[in-house]
Amino acid sequence: MPVPFRNAAEMEAGGAAAFFRIRAGDTDLDRFGGLLQVNGRGEPLEFTYSRLERPTGSLWSSDGVELAATRVLAASVFEAAQRTPIVLMCLAAEIPTQLLSDELRVQIPVCRLARTNDEVDPEDVVEEISYRGEPIRLAWRPRAPSTHSPVRRLVDALASRGLLLEPFDRVTAGIEEQLASHD
């Protein structure tokens, strides 16, 4: 009979944070998406990724093709995930606001991290924090989590450990590792 247990880091923070990233590939058409879920200590819990070749041809408008490809890739990565995170983290410079508000209806809080020059949507609820001496804006959708909510505890735990931006590098490394293993 197995011993019943719960991971202390997940219990402290209330769940997992998912770090989502989309990267261009070697060709102009390749796109790769990755989703790394971590606990409050930043330990990896799950990694999912997908690849998409961006559609081409005269039927696609130049403005719409990139957003459509990004939407399909994001949906693919989200559907492949086995765990359900309590917050989705992404970089404002990489993921357009409309992807996670108009194109896909994400049903958990979304936090787009923005550096000083990155744009945020006027409809986002924006908080500014100092992160490793750098001002970072947390652009929340649909609203910022309350002070004692599990989402706030998780984001605060990650921030206190210097893990608000670093997991995005691990997403890229995970995508590259998967690609190398398929060569």
FENDA-V356472 format. One record per residue. N is the residue number from 0. RES is the residue in one letter. PSI is psi in whole degrees, 0 to 359 (* if undefined). Layout:
<<N RES PSI> <N RES PSI>>
This chain:
<<0 M 127> <1 P 154> <2 V 122> <3 P 136> <4 F 166> <5 R 144> <6 N 123> <7 A 323> <8 A 322> <9 E 323> <10 M 318> <11 E 312> <12 A 339> <13 G 1> <14 G 198> <15 A 149> <16 A 137> <17 A 126> <18 F 119> <19 F 136> <20 R 143> <21 I 132> <22 R 147> <23 A 151> <24 G 198> <25 D 330> <26 T 167> <27 D 341> <28 L 335> <29 D 136> <30 R 141> <31 F 137> <32 G 142> <33 G 147> <34 L 113> <35 L 123> <36 Q 132> <37 V 159> <38 N 186> <39 G 344> <40 R 358> <41 G 9> <42 E 135> <43 P 136> <44 L 326> <45 E 146> <46 F 129> <47 T 149> <48 Y 165> <49 S 162> <50 R 146> <51 L 138> <52 E 119> <53 R 134> <54 P 152> <55 T 174> <56 G 168> <57 S 345> <58 L 342> <59 W 134> <60 S 149> <61 S 329> <62 D 322> <63 G 338> <64 V 319> <65 E 315> <66 L 320> <67 A 316> <68 A 319> <69 T 319> <70 R 313> <71 V 318> <72 L 315> <73 A 314> <74 A 320> <75 S 314> <76 V 316> <77 F 319> <78 E 330> <79 A 339> <80 A 138> <81 Q 334> <82 R 159> <83 T 110> <84 P 167> <85 I 349> <86 V 144> <87 L 122> <88 M 138> <89 C 167> <90 L 128> <91 A 328> <92 A 340> <93 E 325> <94 I 113> <95 P 145> <96 T 315> <97 Q 338> <98 L 315> <99 L 13> <100 S 317> <101 D 316> <102 E 317> <103 L 134> <104 R 92> <105 V 131> <106 Q 14> <107 I 163> <108 P 140> <109 V 131> <110 C 113> <111 R 121> <112 L 128> <113 A 130> <114 R 178> <115 T 315> <116 N 355> <117 D 140> <118 E 145> <119 V 154> <120 D 140> <121 P 338> <122 E 347> <123 D 150> <124 V 115> <125 V 131> <126 E 141> <127 E 133> <128 I 163> <129 S 122> <130 Y 109> <131 R 40> <132 G 359> <133 E 136> <134 P 128> <135 I 137> <136 R 134> <137 L 110> <138 A 109> <139 W 145> <140 R 136> <141 P 339> <142 R 163> <143 A 143> <144 P 152> <145 S 163> <146 T 319> <147 H 15> <148 S 157> <149 P 323> <150 V 314> <151 R 317> <152 R 319> <153 L 311> <154 V 319> <155 D 320> <156 A 317> <157 L 317> <158 A 318> <159 S 337> <160 R 7> <161 G 34> <162 L 35> <163 L 327> <164 L 327> <165 E 321> <166 P 335> <167 F 325> <168 D 324> <169 R 328> <170 V 312> <171 T 316> <172 A 322> <173 G 320> <174 I 313> <175 E 321> <176 E 318> <177 Q 319> <178 L 320> <179 A 325> <180 S 344> <181 H 358> <182 D *>>
